[in-house]
Amino acid sequence: MNIVVLVKQVPDTATERKLASDDHTLDRAASDGVINELDEYAIEEALLLKEKHGGEVTILTMGPGQATDSIRKALSMGADKAVHLVDDALHGSDALQTAYALSQALGTLEFDLVVLGSESTDARTGVVGAALAEYLGLPQLTLAGKVDIEGGDIRVQRQTDYGYDVVEARLPAVVSVVEKINEPRYPSFKLIMAAKKKPVQTLAAADAGIDPAKIGLAAATTETVDSAAAPPRAAGTIVKDEGDGGVKAADFLAEKKFV
């Protein structure tokens, strides 16, 4: 079974994230890049399926040059190889354009299953998986908390507010996973060293047959008109208890409409 995992490098949520002042796109140089957290669950699920059914796991990343760091991290978890879609023309692509570009890159690969996280921590649109399945003309199984494959059939438990639905489809298919599906493994020293020798193929937009008129900031279907940095955090209010501290605290909360 050939499984492709889509991995996105995102700014570390522990650091301050900024938008570029000129075009209001994410300033990726302003903070450290890490693997999107939900994509680590996707990697782990792909590895578990490989261990059970055999085959290989390929990482597919669309992003700038520094995304190589996240690719190596994914390979050190146990993936077999990677493809890096990198091109300046992709800068500013929105979620729909990203899905289109990834579908074109997937067209250069052989796969039975595509796995990705249900959303990314930078954009949080949650639509790439569905849009990707539409571009590929494949079944989409979203918000999967459990995945089972038998023969050419795939069955997932789709997480809902009331529990889960059981959704079935024929392979090939696109599956997005939630964080409850597994516990991602930590790379061992042996796998970290082995990852340095695993193949990473670089694709430009033209290599994947991507139409330049369908990608990039100028052709994006969404637009950020303006942006501003968050104001500095104001100093807190100190309530001194002089026998009426409870009343003062209650008055303060009432003033702020918390109570």
Buried (B, 14 or more C-beta within 10 A) or exposed (E): BBBBBBBBBBBEEEEEBBBBEEEBBBBBEEBEBBBBBBBBBBBBBBBBBBEEEEBBBBBBBBBBEEBBBBBBBBBBBBBBBBBBBBBEBBEBBBBBBBBBBBBBBBEBBEBBBBBBBBBBBBBEBBBBBBBBBBBBEBBBBBBBBBBEBEEEEBBBBBBEEEEBEEBEBEBBBBBBBBBBBBEBBEBEEEBBEBBEEBEBBEBEBEBBEBEEEBBBBEBBEEEBEEEEEEEEEEEEEEBEEEEEEEEBBBEEEEEEEEE
